Amino acid sequence: MRLLLVEDTQDFAEALCKHLISGGHTIDYASTLNQATHFWRLNKQYYDLIILDIELPDGEGTSLLKQVRGTELAVGVLVLTARSEIDDKVHLLDIGADDYLTKPFSLKEFDARLRAVHRRHLPKTINSRSIGPLEYDPLHRTLWSGKNQIILRAQEMKLVEALIEAPSHLMEKSRLFNRMYGLDQEASENAVEVHVSRLRKRLEPYQIRIKAVRGHGYQLVWSNNDE
């Protein structure tokens, strides 16, 4: 998933970023409300979920929450808060938070809440997506060939997710880049080509190709249906 993490305690935020990246997620990290608002306006069409601290040095995180809920985008919001009063928690849910965690919390519970929030915003009519002999499980972020799971590197999985979820399995190179890399990661769009090349080799045994479509980007194609 592409996540926006908004948290002003640096060591805590760094630990969360490290944990999330190890889980294969792409992270944009903001330590202030102003920075978070800038990231949201710049990349809101790419975010799957926002992890939002409420007490920020330059304002309340609820301000961003209201902006997010003012759109029709299916973006999950998990609030992190030190407030333990029931009224505070009810207020957060009433203004649009999907869920909340009271600090401190365990990473296992954190992961479970993330999955639950993400599941809430998945299309209710879609359980899995397939192309040729492969099936992608969007909830568990896994790829299968029959009963055999295909283990991919984190960036390769992000490519598969982006392409298999895109209309006609076709996505622009710039949009692929934005799904794979956070704003603070040093990488060029050429890095996408490197991962495409690696993924092509992994998908060859299943007759799945990644075709470069001039002027449009890359397309995931099942060779049996490719004319």
VENFENKA-V572955 format. One record per helix or strand of 3 or more residues. SS is the DSSP state (a for helix, b for strand). FROM is the first residue (numbers start at 1). LEN is the number of residues. If there is no record, write none. Layout:
<<SS	FROM	LEN> <SS	FROM	LEN>>
//
This chain:
<<b	2	5> <a	10	13> <b	26	5> <a	33	11> <b	49	5> <a	62	8> <b	76	6> <a	86	9> <b	99	4> <a	107	14> <b	129	3> <b	134	4> <b	142	4> <b	148	3> <a	154	12> <a	167	3> <a	173	8> <a	190	17> <b	208	6> <b	217	6> <a	223	3>>
//
